Every structure is written in structure tokens, then in C-alpha cells.
Amino acid sequence: MTKATLKPLNEQSIVITGATSGIGLATARRAAKAGACVFLIARGESDLKALCEELQATGARAAWAVADVADHDALVEAADKCVRLFGGFDTWINNAGVSIYGAISATRLDDQRRLFETNYWGVVNGSLVAAAHLRKRYGGGAIINVGSIMSDAPLPIQGVYSASKHAVKGFTNALRMELMQEQAPITVSLVKPAAVDSPYNKHARNLTGYATQNPQPVYATHVVADTILYCASHPIREITVGGGGRLIASFYSVLPGVAEPLFARFAPSLMRDRSSAYEPYDDGLYDPSEDGLHEEVHYPMVRQFSALAEVRKHPGITSGVVAVLAGIGIAALLLNQRSGPTRYERLRGRIDPRGWIDTDGLRDRFGGLADTVRHSLSEAGERAADLSEDARHRGGRFVHDARHSSRKALKKHGKTARRYAHDAGDYARDHAKEGGALLALATIAAAIGAAALDVRRPDSRIRSLGKF
């Protein structure tokens, strides 16, 4: 692949779709502040004019074009206008997107198709237009697609949106490989934000019947904008903004059978805004929501920094910090060593001048250490058995009491109770392996913890046996 020459921001011309709200608005403002020429694309003409005038008042070079990203021809015309005004562009940011809150079964197919027209086909159209220009541009450039952490961990109530972001992720990765194959000087980045303090849910179609919100932790829009602009000047393949979202995605990836029931139970509640009354907003699914330039909606406890994104952007500095901390830890351990002969010197004392080792003494030491560890594990196992037995007796009494007290209710609602019991049995069978694995891990952790706590005691047998 011919290496792309990504310029500093103050030497770039940058195209941004969905530029009049949320992440796109924050990116446009910060790109202009950094000295870049910005070309703004959105559906709302009045908001585009207002933003362009705002940026030009600060001395920035800015222009705009009205276009729906679902319309390929409209994006071609917008790109041509950018070429005429700025001589071309170096970075194309596919940011435009909409959402739907509601069950998949309750969402009209026309609405689902419209969402995909914007979220998926908008990215496809923008990427194809950008790639056609950057292939011919000296030094190439960057295509940056704004995805979502929900491409790694889908959530109920936003199933259609999650599906569209899965499609964006697959398309972005495939496009990157195809450009590598043809050796085009183009970098393709995928930015996956977690929950962001933006008007995202205000512009979404809401079919739930209650007010919605982005679940915590919520990150400021400028955190995502800074990450996007970093990708414009650095060849980043994929980057997540927001450690909270990354944690949820990792949990779903490792234990999907455990995560899905939890998400199904708690995600809708976390996305419900109980402090606000439901109001049918003028959503932006089909028509632009020209309600002014709103970058943020001011959630409580908005995080102004994403450590996960900074680690990804500066791996060298992060490795250096880790190495320094490791060195400090090793030095602290060495300084905290007891005075007197070192363990190595004590070990040498067990070797006579002829090279023979006091094997009996060492064997006694290791044998005693093994006995202590076995004893600790045995105690932990006995305690676990006692707890299990106690839990079994308590559960038996509870079932007996419940069965006795609910006999009349079972007669009255027998079919419903049997259905619930059947569903519970299916769920238990489906998750038996995962539950057994977690129980085994918990037992091992308890045994190790017991041994670790024993080491901390002044009269610890493990500590005394470890001294050579």
C-alpha cells in the first residue's frame, strides 16, 4: 500500500457530514480553531449558514453545501463544490446519523430502511466519493467513519441503530482492506464513541412512550471530536472513545450468554429519563431538525477526558509510563527487603564447597510449603462446602414455605406458573456451563485469597517456609 501523507490540521481541508449538531458540530468548531479549512454538509440550510458565519467570524475558511448523505449524487455535487472552493480535500468525516428508540417489532420497516439509508448508505456514499478524490490527490488522505460502541455490544430499544452500526463497522474494515490491496494512499479509521453529551436522543424517533437519555458514563462531544481530528493526521485503524463503553463491549464479547439477559433487563431502564416527561420531538429521521446549533445538552457528570482514547493515541508515552511505574515498584520491593544476607546468599549457604546441595533441607522446606497450601485450599473448600450446604437447607426451607403458602395461587394461575417455571428451567440449562465456570473461578480465587491473607500474618507458615 502506498503510504498516505497525512498533513497537519492547519494545512488540511476537511469535509464533515452531519456538521450542525453534536459530534459533527464540535468537530467543525475544533477543526476551524486548529486552522483547517472546513467544508460543512448537512440537510438544514439555515443551521449551515449560521455555523459557516460563526466560523468565518473567527477568521476560519469555511463553506457549506446542503445534501442528504443518503443521496449519492448530492454528495458528488458537494464534493465538487469543495474542490472548486478549496482545491480539494484531505480528510472526509462520515458523521451524519440518526436513531430510533423502540422495539424492532414496533418499528415500521420504512423507518428501519430510512435509518439505514442515513447511517449505513450515508457512510458508503461518502466513503466512495471521498476515495475517488483521494486516490488522485497527491499524498492521499483520510476517511474517518464515526461508528458506535454498539457495533460491539448491541442494546435493546436501539436494535435498529445497533444493526446499522454493525454494518458500518463491517463496511469500514472491508473498505480498508480493499484500499490496501490496490495500494491506494488512503487511511480508513473507525471511531466508536460510547454515550456522548449530544442531542442524539432529542433527534431520534422515540417509540417508547417515555423520555429517553444516554446512560452513564457520558463523555463530552469535544472528547470525540479531538479523537476524530487526531485520526485525520495519524493513521489510526480503530479507536474507542469512552472506557465505560469499552468495558460493556468487552463483557459482552467474553460472556455474551451472561451479558444479554442483563442488558435485556437493565438497559431499557438505564435509557429512561425519569426526570423528564415524554414529549414527541421533531425527530430528524426524514427531515432535518433545524432547532439551532446544539453541541451538547449538558448531562450531569459529563466526563471531559477518555483515558482509553489517550492510551490508544499515545502508545509510546503509555508504555514509558508503565515502564517507569514498574521500575518504581521493583525498586520499592528491593528497598523493603529485610536486612541481612540475601535469599541468594542463604541459598548458597546450603551448598557445600564440593558443590553438593542440602537436598533434605530444601525438600523439607518445599514439602512444608506444599502442606500449608494444601491446608489452605482444604479450609477454603470446607468453608465453601459449609456455605453450599447452608444455602441448600435455606433454599429447601424457602421452597417448602413458598410451596405451602402459594398452593391456592398455583391452582388459580397454574398455567402461568408452569410457563414461568419452564422458562426458568430453559434459562438455567442454557447458562449452566457459564455458571459452573464462574463458580470454579470464584472457588479458585477464594483459595488464592485465603493463602494471600495468611502470608500477611506475622506468624504465617507460608512466610516462614518461604525464607531460605
Secondary structure, 3 states (H helix, E strand, C coil): CCCCCCCCHHHCEEEEECCCEHHHHHHHHHHHHCCCEEEEEECCHHHHHHHHHHHHHCCCCEEEEECCCCCHHHHHHHHHHHHHHHCCCCEEEECCCCCEECCHHHCCHHHHHHHHHHHCHHHHHHHHHHHHHHCCCCCCEEEEEECCHHHCCCCCCCHHHHHHHHHHHHHHHHHHHHHHHCCCCEEEEEEEECCECCCCCCCCEECCCCCECCCCCEECHHHHHHHHHHHHHCCCCEEEECHHHHHHHHHHHHCHHHHHHHHHHHHHHHCECCCCCCCCCCCCCCCCCCCCCECCCCCCCEECCCHHHHHHHCHHHHHHHHHHHHHHHHHHHHHCCCCCCCHHHHHHCCECCCCCECHHHHHHHHHHHHHHHHHHHHHHHHHHHHHHHHHHHHHHHHHHHHHHHCHHHHHHCHHHHHHHHHHHHHHHHHCHHHHHHHHHHHHHHHHHHHHHHHHHCCCCHHHHHCCC
